[in-house]
Amino acid sequence: MENQETKFGFTEFAETWNGRLAMLGFVIGLATEYLTGQGILSQIGIM
């Protein structure tokens, strides 16, 4: 049972997907900002 690899915590699997999703979110944020002409903070009403 101890040889079973977990998928939780700071594992290579989790960090890989975290990085991929962060890059995807960044690109979507830039595309939204480009298409609307407003920054992310102004879109959600902070500025």
C-alpha positions in Angstrom: 0.0 0.0 0.0 2.8 2.4 0.6 4.1 2.1 -2.9 0.8 3.6 -4.2 1.4 7.0 -5.7 -1.0 9.7 -4.4 -2.4 12.5 -6.6 -2.8 15.0 -3.8 -0.4 17.6 -2.4 2.7 19.0 -4.0 3.3 16.2 -6.5 4.6 16.5 -10.0 1.2 15.6 -11.4 -0.6 18.4 -9.4 2.0 21.0 -10.2 1.9 20.2 -13.9 -1.8 20.7 -14.1 -1.6 23.8 -11.9 0.8 25.4 -14.3 -1.2 24.5 -17.3 -4.4 25.9 -15.9 -2.6 29.1 -14.7 -1.3 29.6 -18.3 -4.7 29.0 -19.7 -6.3 31.5 -17.3 -3.6 34.1 -18.1 -4.2 33.8 -21.9 -8.0 34.0 -21.4 -7.6 37.1 -19.2 -5.4 38.8 -21.9 -7.8 37.9 -24.7 -10.8 39.2 -22.7 -9.0 42.4 -21.9 -8.1 42.8 -25.6 -11.6 42.1 -26.8 -13.4 44.3 -24.3 -10.9 47.1 -24.0 -11.2 47.1 -20.2 -8.8 45.7 -17.7 -9.7 42.8 -15.5 -10.1 45.0 -12.4 -12.5 47.3 -14.2 -14.5 44.4 -15.5 -15.3 43.1 -12.0 -16.0 46.6 -10.7 -12.9 47.3 -8.5 -11.6 50.2 -10.6 
